Amino acid sequence: MKKINFGVIGLGHWGPNFIRTLSRIPNVNVLCVCDLNQKNLAKIKQFNDEIFTTTNAEDVFINNSIDAVIIATPAKEHFNLAKRALEFDKHVLCEKPLTTNIDDAQTLINKAEAKNKILFVDHTFLFNSAILKMKGMIDAGLIGEIYYLTATRTHLGLIREDVNVAWDLAPHDLSVFNYLLGSSPERISGTGASFLRQGREDVAFINLEYPGGIIANIQVSWVDTNKERKIVAVGSKGRLVFDDLNNLERLKLYEKGISVSDQANDFGEFQLNLRDGDIVSPNIKMEEPLRLVCEEFIHCVRSNIKPISDGIFGLEIVKSLCALDHILKNRT
């Protein structure tokens, strides 16, 4: 099996995690890392003194031994770095969001297709074992017809300097919603507020409408003292609850529901049927999502197949966030 050589750009929060994860995967090697901060480079050298370190991203691109580049920089830098990597015939794994505007995302998609290279967006929750289980249970019809989805993602910090809270946190839940439903939202609305710094929202409430009349809501916040990562799917037969902070029961199925009776006593009357049932916590073998991300990317590179989280999937997330940006900037 051909060894795949990586370059990693960005050693802030996620970059070192990628390097650690890749070091545990057979037939993979990290040849070069890039960051503007010399202290970050020094830490990587302590981890592996054979890795070439640089402050110039061009050193990564011009290295003909590098097959794939991981971009783990602030979001506004994604486009230029990914475009440059593709121009040098590298496969690209880019942190979410893919870009901060629609045209740039489409340009990267076109460039990857022209170069026959994999463009992979790291929407990590698509590789969370509990989310994968949730998808299987929904597809199996265990909660019936889906009525709506909700998500809450709050914590006190980490506050980003490059984007607002929606661009930082909402891509996680947007990607999960799109994955669970197999579609993208047709309409979006919302509101937000900047309590900490003027002009950059640190709280947002997002409303979405999906095909088939399914509605959804996402609440994201940097200032809520209660850390919460929860996704709920409510259907005609039951409810699924994903709680990322519950290590014992990360996913629960509530086999309860309400429906309208087919039989009516008189014209204009209807009867509601309430169903009680068990609360089921399925057995899930949890695996490290980032390792699954890396393994899927490597598999796609070797097999030349499109990933679930490809550029087109990433573009749909960017479209939703750009639409929300427009609403937030133009609200009265």
N, C-alpha and C positions, 0 to 999 in steps of 0.2 A: 504494500500500500504506500503510495507516494506521500512523503512528508509534506505538510503544508506549513509554510513559514509566514509568520504574522509580523506586522508592525502595529504598534498601539500609539495613538495620538491622544493625549490628555490623561494626566495622572492625578486628577483630583479625587472625586468620590468613587467612580466606577472603574476607572482605568486599572488601578492596582488589583481590583477583584477579577477583572478579565485575565490579567497576567497570572494570578494565582490559580484560577480555574484552568486555563490553558496548559499550565505546567503539569497538570494531573491527567491530561488526555494523551494517549499514545499517538505517535507519529505526527506530533505538532510541536512547533518550536517558535518562540518569540525572539526574533532577531534584533529588533530595534524598537525603542520607545522614544517618544517626543513629548516634551513639556517645557513651558517657559520658565518654570520654577526649578532652580537647581537643587533645592532641598528635596523636591519630589523625585528628581532623577537619582539623587544620592540614595534615597530609600530603596529604589529598585535595584541599584547596584549592590546594596547589602543583601538583597534577596537573591540576586543572580549576577555575579560580577562579569559574566560572559555576554550579557546583553549590551548592545551598543546604545548609548544614550545621546540625545541631541536636543537642541532648542529650536531647530529648523525643520519644519515638516517636509521640506523638499528632500531632505536626506532619506526620509522614508519612501517617498515616491520614486526616486531615481534608483533605488536599490532593486536590481533585477532579480535578486534571490527572494524577494518578498512577494508572496502570492495574494495575500489578503490584508486589508487594513481595518482596524477597529477605531472608530472615531467616538471618543468619550469626552468631548469638549462642551462648553456652553452652546446652547441651541443655535445662536446666531452665527456660529462659526461652521456649522454642519455643512451648509451648501458648498462653500468654497473648498473645503477640505475633501468632501466626498467627490465633488466634480474633478478635482485635481487627481485624486486617487484613481478614478475611473479612466481619466485621460492617459494614465500610465499603466492601464490594463490590470488594475488590481480589483479583486472582489472587495466589497465594502459591507461591513457591519456597522451601522450607525445608531447611536443612542437616540431615543425618542425625545422630542418629535423629530421627524425626518428633516424638516426645514421650518422656517417661520413664515413662509408664504407659499401660495399654490403654484405659481409659475416656476419657482425654484425646484419644488418637488417634482413637477412634471419634467423639467429639464433633466434631473437626475435619472428619472425612469427612462427617458428617451436615450440618454447616454449609456446607461447600463445595457439596454436592449441592443444598441448599435455595437457595443463592445462585446456582447455576449458574456456579460459578467453578472454575478449575483449581487443584488442590492437588497440587503436584509435590514429591517428596522427592529431594534431591540424593544419590542413591547413585551416585557418580561412576564407579565401575568398570563399571557397566552400559553406559557410553559409551566405554570403552577399546577401541580398535580390535582389540587382540589378544584380548580377551574376546569381542567380537562374532564374530571369526573362530573362536574356540574353540567358541562356541555353534553356529555353522554346521557345523563339522566333526563335532560330537557328533550333531546332528540328521541329518546325512548318513550316520550309522552307521559312521564311520571307526574308532571304537574299539569298536564292537559294543555289547553289553549293558553298561551301567555297573554296576560292582561297588561302588566307593566313591570318595569325594573326600577330599582332605586340603588344609589350608591352614596356612601358617606366616606370621605377621606380627609381626616383632619389631624393636625398635630401642631405643636408649638415650635415653629422652625422646621427644618432648615429653610431659611428664606433666601431665594435666589436673587441674584443681581441682574440677570439678563432677561428674564421673562416674568410675567405675572403668575399668580397661583393657578390659574386655569391651564396655562401652557405647561406648568410644572407637574401638577397632580392629575388633572382631568384626563390626559392621554391614557393613563392606566385603565380607567373605567370606561372610557369611550371604546378603547380597543376590546375590552371584555364584552361590552354590550354588542358591538358589531360582530364579534366572533360567535357569541351565543345565538344571535338572531340570524346570522348569515346575511346581513344587509347593513346599509348605512342609513343614518337619519335623513328623512325627507325635509324636516323643518327643525329649526332650533331657535330658542329664545332664552333669555336669562337676565340676571342682574348681578351686580357685584359692588364692592366698596373698597376704598383704600384708606384703611385706618392707620397704618403705620407710616406710609410714604405716599404723598400725593402723586396720582397719575399711574400707579401700578397696583392693581387690585390684589389684596391679600385674602379676600373672601369672595366666593362666587357661587351662585345657585343657577344651574343649567337645566333647561327643560328641552326634551327631545321628542320628536314624533317619528316613529318607524313605520315601514309599510305594514299594512294589515291592521292599522289602528292601534298598534302597541305604543304606549307612551313610556317615558323614562325621565328620571331626575337624578342629577349629580350635585352633591354638596361638597365643596372643597374649601379648606381654610388653613392658613398658616398661623392663625392666632387663637384657635380653640385649644384650651388647656387639656382637653380630653383627646387622647390619640385614638382614632378609630379608623378601621379599614374594613368596611362591610359592604357586601353586594347582596341584594335580595331580588329574587324573581318570583312574582305572584301569578299563578295561573288558575284555571277553572277547577283543577283537581287538587291543588296543593301549593305549597310555598317552599322554595329553596333559599337557604341563608348561608352565605359564605362569609366567615369571620376570620380574617387573616391573622388576627392576634390571639385566637383561641387554638392553642397547640394541641389540645386533647380532642376537640370536636370542631374541626375547621369547616365542615360542611354538614348541614342538617336539612332533612326533608320533613316537612310538616304535612302529613297526609290528611289535611283538613281543607274544606272548600265550601263554596256557596254557589248555588245555581238556581235558575228560574225553572219552575215546574212546567212541563208541557201541558198539564191539565189546568184549566181555569174554570172556576165555578160560574162566573158570569162574564159577559163582555166587558173588556177593560180591566178585568181583575187578573192578578197573577199571584203565584205562591212561590215563596223562596224555600229552597231545600238546603238545610245546613247539614254538613257531613263532618263527623268527628273521625279521628283516626290516630295512628301511631306517629310518634316523632322518631325518625330514623337517623342515626349517625353512621353513614357508610364507612367501611374500613378503607382507608386511603394510605397507600405507601408514598409518603412524602419524599420527593427528591429535590435537590437544589435546583431551582429554576434557571439560574445563570449557567449551570453546567449543561442543562438541556438546551438552552439557547445556543451555546457554543457548539454542542454536538450536532444540533440541527443545521446550523450554518455550515459546519464542516461537511456534513452529509450532502447538503445542497451544492457546495462547491465541487465536491468529488463526483457527484452524480449529474451535475448541471440541471437541477430541477428547481422550480420556483418555490420559495418557502411560503408558509401561510402568511407570515408577516413580511411580505415583499414591499416593493416601492409603492405599488398601487394601493395596498392596504394602508400604508403609512400616509399616502396622499389623502385618503378619505378622512383620516384623523385631522390632518392639517386643514382641510376644507371646513370641518366643523369648528375648529378653533378660530379660524379666520372669520367665519360668520359670527361667532360669539364676540370676537374683538370689535367687529363693526357695530354690533348692538351696544356693547359697553361704551364705545366712544361716542355714540350718537344718542344715548339716552338723555332725556331731559330731567 
